[in-house]
């Protein structure tokens, strides 16, 4: 019996080590879920959308994908959705939840992305976070990508993915675990114009999976993603000037707690697979936020 207990004690830390330490604070609990049509509208591919008890299913096949958009633009806020991805071969397929003002500023827009890069059999999904500032959209756009392999299988259950955007920082969260903080270091490197919230599934075969090595294979169509538990709360573009930006921590002034930083460091130590600031092939004169 004593030997059994000793072995059990040894096994428990190894199992827990596969999951991030508790962040100690759960921002998603501070914001109410909304019905899809209260906060969003179909943007394209309506024939590839289905809503059942506030769970939105979108799919991509050889004819088209699908997308949706918030009814209001925001200048700051918390934006989240619980998402479940498709298993199997999904190379070339992007499932996204993001902020953008591309329709208001075509060719010169801001964007903050959570993107799931499709994969091949037996390989994990890659979650890509990205920030664009006044991008041209013509191939000269400057991406600020950080990519992660998650500590769970995102095809098994719904998990909550969120972007918290305030005038001084952008924080990406997965199940309330902060995985990335992008601080405002200058006006030139931070999005400040109002943005809408979007979701979409589409074919990005030219780059999505291992830099375009693997393409979407429509023998496996349709490619399906499910969204639910929609949250979009904060200062809209029409809110009064005194509207206070939301926070990802108990600090009303923003920032993260020491425990949240510890959790984020765990994620970046164990699950980060790409950081644009550490890429020697990048021209870092165009990404001055990497210098400090």
PyMOL commands that set and color helices and strands:
alter all, ss='L'
color gray80, all
select helices_A, chain A and resi 2-16+27-30+36-39+46-48+187-189+218-220+258-270+276-278+284-286+288-290
alter helices_A, ss='H'
color red, helices_A
select strands_A, chain A and resi 40-44+49-52+55-60+66-70+74-84+93-100+109-117+126-135+146-148+159-166+169-174+177-183+196-203+223-236+272-275
alter strands_A, ss='S'
color yellow, strands_A
deselect
rebuild
show_as cartoon
